[in-house]
């Protein structure tokens, strides 16, 4: 497409969005959507409109950039981002818009990891200047379709050890909980998964259980999975049922429930092992009360084991800037780790960052616009205290789980050397924590994800 055509499309898309906003305020005639009028448009919306012009210029030039040469020092860009966040927090509009303009002239979605992550943080800060009724807000916070989000999730699952570490370690803990009760559980395992997330976690467990089963001693596995919508649940059930048919000595059943369902027909079999799977679920709840209610409900099920997997960070109700800084450290590590998994020009990397991680960054910076309080990205110590306060005791992560996790990373590490707990330096690393009751996946010196196992106590 020629530059003149691109300019026309850019001007049209931004003008239409701006026109909607201005019509609400009764400041323009019905057909007045020209760029000359918009350039004279005064007030916050006009300034943001011009900022978005700069942003769109950055976005539409990405296909012409084959990657920005790294200068080896992203500190000036990080400093500018933090200065911008301070201006946004202090409602200093002029300074915030000036800094954001400078950011959009520097960042790139195909540049080094710092340029890429700062681009999405800049979008989140720009959106924070707006109300949710503004069409500009919708442009900045554009939601991926279900299909786009699924593809991005699949890409990240395939190329990075991030989700595989969580799922394999959780499955090993569940399998060991089942094995401890084999003499009295009638070879029956019931997993209650509070966020089934396409069911990617469970083929590995199905295969592991089938290896223990024989024609004369079959194993029963039932998964009760909560999902976002009926379509996701139906597709998950179809995939898992189809996969399980390849294992004749395993009796498999799936029951899908919508998130928020309060009644579970457990149809509990006599003495079956019940395992509760909380993989990146509690951090999605909108308030502390919902977390407390969920943990109380889980305790009432009297499961044999509860597996908790959460991202490491802090979203405590401190200041916006402290949350912002902690989130920046976390996502900078995630973006940096992707460079170990995928080449810079990879379309899969762009999709992961744009449709998954970028969406999460922008949502995190704006989750409290309506006064919500969400403890997302808590430290391991905070989750530990919360679990103990709700009647759970931590259990040791087995040496087999740790060996399995390290083996996974050896297979999944590409360009940077693998590190273990006693080593320093770069690359992915595995660390035992809390006296062996938790195991974390880290990138360089930053923990990304922590797995822990729990049992209810009376």
C-alpha positions in Angstrom: 0.0 0.0 0.0 1.3 3.5 -0.9 2.1 6.0 1.8 -0.7 8.3 0.6 -3.2 5.5 0.9 -1.9 4.6 4.4 -2.2 8.3 5.4 -5.8 8.4 4.2 -6.8 5.3 6.1 -5.0 6.5 9.3 -6.6 9.9 9.2 -10.0 8.3 8.5 -9.9 5.8 11.3 -8.7 8.4 13.9 -11.1 11.1 12.6 -14.1 8.8 12.9 -13.3 7.8 16.5 -12.6 11.4 17.4 -15.8 12.5 15.7 -17.8 10.2 17.9 -16.3 11.7 21.0 -16.9 15.3 19.9 -20.5 14.6 18.9 -21.2 13.6 22.5 -20.1 17.0 23.5 -22.0 18.8 20.8 -18.9 20.6 19.6 -19.1 19.9 15.8 -21.5 19.8 12.9 -22.8 16.4 11.9 -20.5 15.9 8.9 -17.4 17.7 10.2 -14.7 15.0 10.3 -11.9 16.7 8.5 -8.3 16.6 9.7 -8.0 20.4 9.5 -10.9 20.7 12.0 -9.3 18.1 14.3 -6.0 19.8 14.3 -7.7 22.9 15.7 -9.8 20.8 18.2 -8.9 22.0 21.7 -9.0 20.1 25.0 -7.8 16.8 26.3 -9.4 14.8 23.5 -7.6 16.8 20.9 -4.3 16.4 22.5 -4.8 12.7 22.9 -5.9 12.5 19.3 -2.6 14.0 18.1 -0.8 11.6 20.4 -2.6 8.7 18.8 -1.6 9.9 15.4 2.0 9.4 16.6 1.1 6.0 18.0 -0.5 4.9 14.7 2.6 6.1 12.8 4.7 3.9 15.0 2.4 0.9 14.5 2.0 1.2 10.7 5.8 1.5 10.2 6.5 -1.8 11.9 6.3 -3.8 8.7 9.1 -1.7 7.3 11.3 -2.2 10.3 13.4 -5.4 10.4 14.2 -4.8 14.0 15.8 -1.9 15.8 19.5 -2.2 16.5 20.1 -2.6 20.2 22.3 0.0 21.9 22.8 -2.3 24.8 21.3 0.2 27.2 17.5 0.5 27.7 17.8 2.5 30.9 17.0 5.9 29.2 13.8 4.5 27.8 12.9 2.9 31.1 13.6 6.2 32.9 11.3 8.0 30.4 8.6 5.5 31.0 8.8 5.8 34.8 8.7 9.6 34.4 5.6 9.3 32.3 3.9 7.0 34.8 4.6 9.6 37.5 3.0 12.3 35.4 0.0 10.1 34.8 -0.3 9.3 38.5 -0.1 13.0 39.4 -2.7 13.9 36.7 -0.1 16.1 35.0 -1.7 15.9 31.5 0.6 18.1 29.6 3.8 16.4 30.9 2.2 12.9 30.4 1.2 13.6 26.8 4.6 15.1 26.0 6.4 12.1 27.4 4.1 9.6 25.7 4.8 11.3 22.4 8.5 10.9 23.0 7.9 7.3 23.9 6.0 6.5 20.7 8.8 8.0 18.7 11.2 5.6 20.3 9.5 2.3 20.9 9.0 -0.5 18.4 7.0 -3.7 18.4 9.8 -5.3 16.4 12.7 -3.8 18.4 14.6 -5.2 21.3 12.8 -6.5 24.4 12.9 -3.1 26.2 11.4 -1.2 23.2 8.7 -3.8 22.8 7.6 -4.0 26.4 7.6 -0.2 26.8 5.3 0.1 23.8 2.5 -1.8 25.6 3.1 0.1 28.9 2.8 3.3 27.0 -0.6 2.2 25.7 -1.7 1.3 29.2 -0.7 4.8 30.5 -2.4 6.5 27.6 -5.6 4.6 28.2 -5.4 5.6 31.9 -5.8 9.2 30.9 -9.2 8.4 29.3 -12.6 7.4 30.5 -14.0 4.0 29.4 -16.6 5.8 27.4 -14.1 7.4 25.1 -13.6 5.8 21.7 -9.9 6.5 22.1 -9.9 4.1 25.1 -11.4 1.4 22.9 -8.7 1.9 20.3 -5.9 1.6 22.9 -7.5 -1.3 24.7 -8.6 -3.3 21.7 -9.5 -6.8 22.8 -8.3 -9.8 20.8 -10.9 -12.2 19.5 -11.2 -15.6 21.2 -9.5 -17.2 18.2 -6.6 -14.7 18.3 -6.2 -15.2 22.1 -6.2 -19.0 21.6 -3.6 -18.9 18.9 -1.3 -16.7 21.1 -1.8 -19.0 24.1 -1.0 -22.0 21.9 2.2 -20.3 20.6 3.4 -19.5 24.1 2.6 -23.0 25.3 4.6 -24.5 22.4 7.7 -22.3 22.4 8.3 -21.4 26.0 8.6 -23.5 29.2 6.3 -21.1 31.0 3.0 -22.9 30.9 4.5 -26.4 30.5 6.5 -25.9 33.7 3.3 -25.0 35.6 1.3 -27.9 34.1 3.8 -30.6 34.3 4.8 -29.8 37.9 1.1 -29.5 39.0 0.3 -32.8 37.3 3.2 -34.6 39.0 1.9 -33.4 42.4 -1.6 -34.6 41.5 -0.3 -37.9 40.3 1.6 -38.4 43.5 -1.4 -37.5 45.6 -3.4 -40.2 43.7 -0.6 -42.8 44.2 -0.6 -42.3 47.9 -4.2 -43.3 48.1 -4.2 -46.1 45.6 -4.9 -48.8 48.1 -8.2 -47.2 49.1 -9.3 -44.9 46.3 -10.8 -47.6 44.0 -8.4 -46.4 41.3 -10.5 -43.2 40.8 -9.2 -39.7 40.5 -11.4 -36.6 40.3 -9.7 -33.3 39.4 -11.6 -30.1 39.9 -10.0 -27.4 37.7 -11.1 -23.9 38.4 -9.8 -22.6 35.1 -9.6 -25.3 32.5 -8.0 -22.9 29.9 -8.5 -25.0 26.7 -7.5 -28.2 28.6 -3.9 -28.1 27.6 -2.8 -29.3 31.1 -4.6 -32.7 31.0 -3.3 -34.8 28.1 -0.1 -35.3 30.0 -1.9 -36.5 33.1 -4.1 -38.8 31.0 -1.1 -40.4 29.5 0.7 -40.8 32.9 -2.4 -42.5 34.4 -2.8 -44.8 31.4 0.7 -46.0 31.9 -0.3 -47.2 35.4 -3.5 -48.9 34.2 -4.0 -52.4 32.9 -6.9 -54.2 31.3 -7.6 -55.9 34.6 -7.1 -52.8 36.7 -8.4 -49.8 34.9 -8.2 -46.2 36.2 -11.0 -43.7 36.3 -10.3 -40.0 35.7 -13.0 -37.4 35.9 -12.3 -33.7 35.3 -14.7 -31.0 36.4 -13.5 -27.9 34.6 -14.7 -24.3 34.9 -14.5 -22.2 31.7 -15.2 -18.7 30.4 -18.0 -19.7 28.0 -19.8 -22.7 26.6 -17.9 -22.8 23.3 -14.6 -23.1 25.1 -15.9 -25.8 27.4 -17.4 -27.8 24.5 -14.1 -27.5 22.5 -12.1 -28.5 25.5 -14.3 -31.6 26.2 -14.1 -32.6 22.5 -10.3 -32.4 22.5 -9.8 -34.3 25.8 -12.4 -37.0 25.0 -10.8 -37.6 21.6 -7.3 -37.8 23.1 -8.4 -40.2 25.9 -9.8 -42.7 23.4 -6.3 -43.6 22.5 -5.8 -45.1 26.0 -8.1 -48.1 26.4 -7.4 -48.8 30.0 -8.5 -45.4 31.2 -12.1 -44.4 31.9 -12.3 -40.7 31.2 -15.2 -38.2 31.9 -15.3 -34.5 31.5 -17.9 -32.1 33.0 -17.8 -28.5 32.0 -19.2 -25.7 34.1 -19.3 -21.9 33.6 -17.2 -19.8 35.8 -19.1 -18.6 38.8 -21.3 -21.7 39.0 -22.0 -22.3 42.7 -23.5 -25.8 42.5 -21.2 -28.7 41.6 -22.7 -32.1 41.1 -19.7 -34.0 42.3 -21.2 -37.4 42.1 -18.4 -38.4 44.3 -17.3 -42.0 44.1 -16.5 -43.9 47.2 -13.0 -43.1 48.5 -11.9 -41.4 45.2 -9.0 -39.1 45.3 -10.1 -35.5 44.9 -7.6 -33.0 43.6 -8.2 -29.2 43.2 -6.3 -27.4 40.5 -5.8 -23.6 41.0 -3.5 -22.7 38.1 -3.4 -18.9 37.6 -7.1 -18.7 38.8 -7.2 -16.9 42.1 -5.4 -13.8 40.7 -8.2 -13.3 38.2 -10.8 -12.8 41.0 -11.9 -9.2 41.4 -11.6 -8.9 45.2 -10.2 -10.4 48.3 -13.7 -11.6 49.4 -14.1 -13.7 46.3 -10.7 -15.3 46.9 -11.6 -16.0 50.5 -15.0 -17.5 49.5 -13.3 -19.7 46.8 -10.7 -21.0 49.3 -13.4 -21.7 51.8 -15.3 -23.6 49.2 -12.2 -25.6 48.2 -11.6 -26.5 51.9 -15.2 -27.7 52.2 -14.5 -30.3 49.4 -11.9 -31.9 51.6 -9.6 -32.6 48.7 -6.5 -34.8 49.0 -4.4 -32.2 47.4 -4.7 -28.6 46.2 -2.2 -27.3 43.6 -1.7 -23.6 43.5 0.2 -21.9 40.6 0.6 -18.2 40.6 2.7 -15.6 38.8 5.2 -13.8 41.0 4.8 -10.1 41.6 2.9 -7.6 43.6 -0.5 -6.0 43.0 -1.2 -5.1 46.5 -3.3 -2.0 47.3 -0.2 0.3 47.6 0.5 3.1 45.3 0.0 3.0 41.5 3.6 3.7 41.0 4.8 0.7 43.1 2.4 -1.6 41.3 3.6 -0.1 38.0 7.2 -0.6 38.7 6.8 -4.2 39.9 4.7 -5.1 36.9 7.4 -3.5 34.6 10.0 -5.8 36.1 7.9 -8.9 35.6 6.9 -8.2 32.0 10.4 -7.0 31.1 11.6 -10.5 32.2 8.8 -12.2 30.2 9.6 -10.2 27.0 13.3 -10.8 27.4 12.7 -14.5 27.9 10.8 -14.7 24.6 14.0 -13.7 22.8 15.4 -17.0 24.0 12.4 -18.8 22.5 11.8 -17.1 19.2 13.8 -15.0 16.7 13.1 -11.3 16.6 11.2 -11.4 13.3 8.9 -14.2 14.4 5.2 -13.7 13.8 4.5 -16.0 16.7 6.4 -13.7 19.1 4.5 -10.7 17.9 1.2 -12.5 18.3 2.1 -13.6 21.9 3.1 -10.1 22.9 0.3 -8.3 21.2 -2.7 -10.6 21.9 -1.7 -12.1 25.3 1.0 -10.2 27.2 0.3 -6.8 25.8 -3.4 -7.2 26.6 -2.5 -8.2 30.1 -0.2 -5.2 30.6 -2.8 -2.7 29.5 -5.5 -4.4 31.6 -3.3 -4.4 34.7 -2.6 -0.7 34.4 -6.3 0.1 34.2 -8.0 -2.5 36.4 -8.8 0.0 39.1 -10.5 2.6 36.9 -13.8 1.5 38.2 -12.6 1.1 41.8 -12.0 -2.7 41.7 -9.4 -4.2 44.0 -7.6 -7.2 42.7 -4.6 -8.9 44.3 -3.1 -10.1 41.1 0.6 -11.0 41.0 1.2 -11.4 44.7 4.4 -12.7 46.2 4.7 -16.3 47.1 4.8 -15.4 50.8 1.5 -13.6 50.5 -0.3 -16.6 48.9 1.3 -18.8 51.5 -0.2 -16.7 54.3 -3.5 -16.7 52.6 -3.6 -20.4 52.2 -2.6 -21.1 55.8 -5.3 -18.6 57.0 -7.9 -20.7 55.2 -7.0 -24.0 56.7 -4.3 -25.4 54.4 -0.9 -26.7 55.1 1.9 -26.8 52.5 3.4 -30.1 51.4 6.9 -30.9 50.1 7.5 -30.8 46.4 9.0 -34.2 45.5 12.5 -34.6 44.1 10.9 -36.2 41.1 9.0 -33.0 40.3 12.1 -31.0 40.6 14.1 -33.3 38.3 11.3 -33.3 35.8 11.2 -29.5 35.9 14.9 -29.2 35.3 14.7 -31.7 32.5 11.9 -29.7 30.8 14.0 -26.6 30.9 17.0 -28.3 29.4 14.8 -29.3 26.5 13.2 -25.9 26.1 16.2 -23.6 26.5 17.5 -22.3 23.3 20.0 -19.4 23.3 20.8 -18.6 26.9 22.4 -21.1 29.4 20.1 -22.9 31.8 20.6 -21.9 35.4 19.7 -23.6 38.7 19.1 -22.3 42.1 22.7 -22.3 43.2 23.9 -20.5 40.1 23.6 -16.9 38.9 23.6 -15.3 35.5 21.1 -15.3 32.7 18.6 -17.7 31.2 15.7 -19.7 32.6 16.2 -21.2 36.1 14.5 -23.5 38.6 14.5 -22.7 42.3 13.2 -24.6 45.3 11.6 -22.3 47.9 9.9 -22.3 51.2 12.0 -25.3 52.5 11.1 -27.4 49.5 7.3 -26.6 49.6 7.4 -24.5 46.5 9.2 -24.5 43.2 9.7 -21.5 40.9 10.5 -20.8 37.3 12.6 -17.7 36.9 14.3 -15.7 34.2 17.7 -14.4 35.2 17.1 -13.0 38.7 13.3 -12.6 38.5 10.8 -15.2 39.6 8.0 -15.7 37.0 5.9 -18.5 38.2 5.6 -20.5 41.5 4.0 -23.9 42.1 3.0 -25.1 45.5 0.9 -28.1 46.9 -1.5 -27.9 49.8 -3.6 -30.1 52.0 -6.6 -29.1 54.1 -6.1 -29.3 57.9 -8.9 -29.5 60.5 
